[in-house]
């Protein structure tokens, strides 16, 4: 009985040992697999394909510069010692290399200095009145305003000279009219009418020259002083 029990006990112990070995081997295998899974590196994620993003393209971008779409400028043979000028007529960065042509400008001749009191021949439309010119010039110099009168701008000076001449022509006409009334004239000749037309032409000439001129007090003072001296010099001695 003891031997059998012992044998059975040994057998039981042997069986328990075998089961324990199998359980331990299974646990070791599971632990190895778990460890391998924990240690194994995680593969990187696959790169994502970027989505196309629309870009702003200005109108005409990428089009050929010359001619219609598809046309291209013919290649130009270039030399290191020569520059190809731009086809346009506008000056560019090569403007210094372009041939400059002489531009003929119209010649501007200076206008003649017209001072009616100093002219030997009257200007177009002006009265002859040679005696008046001489007497008015003498009066202007005596009054001390000759330089002021002569140095005025052309338009004011022309108007003042016309006023002075018309004053003298009118004065001479009154004197001539008094003498003509007392002097018999040839039949069919009216000297007074002829002189009156000359006076009227002088007056209209003055109106044209003074149309756009507005006088100033200083200019009026010069005119009045010259005429005052002219009247004193024109009085006949008693």
ABEGO torsion letter per residue (X at the ends): XAAAAAAAAAAAAAAAAAAAAAAAAAAAAAAAAAAAAAABBBBBBBBBBBBBBBBBBBBGBGBBABEBBGBBBBBBBBBAABBBBBABABBBAAAAABBBBBBBBBBBBBBBBBBAAABABBBBGBBAGAAAAAAAAAAAAAAGAAAAAAABBAAAAAAAAAAAAAAAAAAAAAAAAAAAAABBBBBGBBAAAAAAAAAAAAAAAAAAAAAABBBBAAAAAAAAAAAAAAAAAABBBX
